[in-house]
Amino acid sequence: MSERPGTMQPTVLFAEECDRGTLREENQDSVLHVRIPMGELMIVAGGVGGYPVGATASRMAVEHFYAHLAALPSEFPVANAIRAAASRANERILGAANTPGAPRQGMGSTVVLAVLQEGAGGTHAWIGHVGDSRAYLVRAGRLHLLTQDHSAVQDLLNRNLITKEEAPSHPDSSKLTRSLGLQPEIEIEIEKHPLAAGDTLLLCSDGLWGFVPEREIQKVVETPGYTVETVAHNLLEMALASGGHDNVGIEIARLIAPSGLTPVLPPKENYIALKVVIAMLLIAFATLCVLIYLTFFNN
């Protein structure tokens, strides 16, 4: 776990897990949490399609996003920075896949990232994603999906051609319509979300959400007494218990309310003066009541 405290802002606790699962020979997911000038950077990337070069693609995605974003000053527009980083990562992965003699055809990676920032208006997260790695927000006992998959099944859902229940078993359930390394130009979706104390932000690959129901994810995140490390570990264990058919990448940020400030007590003599003032006010009020009583009842 890593922690980033703030004076009046919520404290943010971080945890991560990344595992190859029980069936895959290598882990093609990559994760990263690091502090950069613009804020806290979290990334989850997943190799596409289970190809042998998927691990290389996801690692390149994380490395190039980090290298680009970390080199920029704190005041640089975050959305512009994420778009440029996506373009750079896509170009490098595509170039590696097309290198003559390199066995890297089909090389690609999904990515979901968050840049957490603090400002006068509070804490917020810039979320960017390509593919089917997801971002969730758990707030006040409810799990909210912040991203929409770039997949053939999601397109069918958007057009009401299949139901949500039919999606997991659809023949195109693993077919992506967008990923890093797929086309010369890449479009990354970016949104800004306000965060508050009590929120938990979860980034994950399809090795988690594809095998653990969202209601179970929410239940683990909201379990009283669970540390952020326990949440990440238990989510991983649940994914593995479902069969561990895929790699699992998890990044979590939890916002904790700042500790209450210790009140600065006035000096003892000020308390004495305050008591004297209160006593005098009580005497004046009692005297006024007596005068009113005598005035009305004597008449």
Secondary structure as the mmCIF struct_conf table of DSSP 4:
data_model
#
loop_
_struct_conf.conf_type_id
_struct_conf.id
_struct_conf.beg_label_comp_id
_struct_conf.beg_label_asym_id
_struct_conf.beg_label_seq_id
_struct_conf.end_label_comp_id
_struct_conf.end_label_asym_id
_struct_conf.end_label_seq_id
STRN STRN1 SER A 2 ARG A 4
BEND BEND1 THR A 7 GLN A 9
HELX_LH_PP_P HELX_LH_PP_P1 PRO A 10 PRO A 10
STRN STRN2 THR A 11 ASP A 19
TURN_TY1_P TURN_TY1_P1 GLY A 21 LEU A 23
BEND BEND2 GLU A 25 GLU A 26
STRN STRN3 ASP A 29 ILE A 36
TURN_TY1_P TURN_TY1_P2 PRO A 37 MET A 38
STRN STRN4 GLY A 39 GLY A 47
BEND BEND3 VAL A 48 VAL A 48
TURN_TY1_P TURN_TY1_P3 GLY A 49 GLY A 50
TURN_TY1_P TURN_TY1_P4 PRO A 52 VAL A 53
HELX_RH_AL_P HELX_RH_AL_P1 GLY A 54 ALA A 70
TURN_TY1_P TURN_TY1_P5 ALA A 71 ALA A 71
BEND BEND4 LEU A 72 LEU A 72
TURN_TY1_P TURN_TY1_P6 SER A 74 GLU A 75
BEND BEND5 PHE A 76 PHE A 76
HELX_RH_AL_P HELX_RH_AL_P2 VAL A 78 ALA A 97
TURN_TY1_P TURN_TY1_P7 ASN A 98 ASN A 98
BEND BEND6 THR A 99 THR A 99
TURN_TY1_P TURN_TY1_P8 PRO A 100 GLY A 101
TURN_TY1_P TURN_TY1_P9 GLN A 105 GLY A 106
STRN STRN5 SER A 109 GLY A 119
TURN_TY1_P TURN_TY1_P10 ALA A 120 GLY A 121
STRN STRN6 GLY A 122 VAL A 130
BEND BEND7 GLY A 131 ASP A 132
STRN STRN7 ARG A 134 ARG A 139
TURN_TY1_P TURN_TY1_P11 ALA A 140 GLY A 141
STRN STRN8 ARG A 142 LEU A 145
STRN STRN9 SER A 151 SER A 151
HELX_RH_AL_P HELX_RH_AL_P3 ALA A 152 ASN A 158
TURN_TY1_P TURN_TY1_P12 ARG A 159 ASN A 160
BEND BEND8 LEU A 161 ILE A 162
TURN_TY1_P TURN_TY1_P13 LYS A 164 GLU A 166
HELX_RH_3T_P HELX_RH_3T_P1 ALA A 167 SER A 169
BEND BEND9 HIS A 170 HIS A 170
TURN_TY1_P TURN_TY1_P14 PRO A 171 SER A 174
STRN STRN10 LEU A 176 LEU A 176
BEND BEND10 THR A 177 THR A 177
STRN STRN11 LEU A 180 LEU A 180
TURN_TY1_P TURN_TY1_P15 GLY A 181 GLY A 181
BEND BEND11 LEU A 182 GLU A 185
STRN STRN12 GLU A 189 LEU A 195
TURN_TY1_P TURN_TY1_P16 ALA A 197 GLY A 198
STRN STRN13 THR A 200 CYS A 204
HELX_RH_AL_P HELX_RH_AL_P4 ASP A 206 TRP A 209
TURN_TY1_P TURN_TY1_P17 GLY A 210 PHE A 211
BEND BEND12 VAL A 212 VAL A 212
HELX_RH_AL_P HELX_RH_AL_P5 GLU A 214 VAL A 221
TURN_TY1_P TURN_TY1_P18 GLU A 222 GLU A 222
TURN_TY1_P TURN_TY1_P19 PRO A 224 GLY A 225
HELX_RH_AL_P HELX_RH_AL_P6 VAL A 228 ALA A 241
TURN_TY1_P TURN_TY1_P20 SER A 242 GLY A 243
BEND BEND13 ASP A 246 ASP A 246
STRN STRN14 VAL A 248 ILE A 256
HELX_LH_PP_P HELX_LH_PP_P2 ALA A 257 PRO A 263
HELX_LH_PP_P HELX_LH_PP_P3 LEU A 265 PRO A 267
HELX_RH_AL_P HELX_RH_AL_P7 LYS A 268 ASN A 298
#
